[in-house]
């Protein structure tokens, strides 16, 4: 809609702002952009929801990645073309401000509401996927058996309540610490990138042939993104070192 109303792309408007003297900012920007595609692994915990997982799961995963990439690319072109960015407040409300320029004040509120609902749907997927993971581990005996209980609708209610309480506690701590959205995104990216990196490293060890080469390339890319996060990835590396030290303490 923004492309149609704004007659995009426009030849007289530069697609990218001048980058002279700003190349050092690209790694930080790429590290934040990684957030656009995190959470794909949540699909694996919802495998039971597919009627034919062997056929439908790869198609849903590939379609989700392509659709997300297309939407983010189209929105980025629109924001850059109409210059609805530049400071902290403008960056946070770039899309609502864009539609305000194109359709008026009411469109700004409508787009903000749609954005909120889209974020709510994404959070719903993450929370449900994590609750399913906890339920699965509890059902296998790796977590307390009480978390494996389901309600009359077949949903892992206790695991879901635990995840919701953890999210609420994290939100309170972040508010008290004065952390902004950008800080939280970078910290969360560190978790995801490290998980992906370890997963791809496992693929390098376990797979053979072209799949092993593909896992090696993905491993290098994840390592590059982790380096781009810089000091924001320090805490997740500290957690990893702490987990690696736990077995040694138990042996002693």
Secondary structure, DSSP 8 states (H G I E B T S, - for coil): -HHHHTTSS-TTS-SS---TT-GGGHHHHHHHHGGGGTTGGGGGGGGGG-SSHHHHHHHHHHHHHHHHHHHHHHHHHHHHHHT--SSHHHHHTHHHHHHHHHH-HHHHHHHHHHHHHHHHHHHHHHHHHHHHHHHHHHHTTSS-GGGG---TTS--HHHHHHHHHHHHHHHHHHHHHT--HHHHHHHHHHHHHHHHHHHHHHHHHH--THHHHHHHHHHHHHHHHHHHHGGGGHHHHHHHHHHHHHHHHHH-
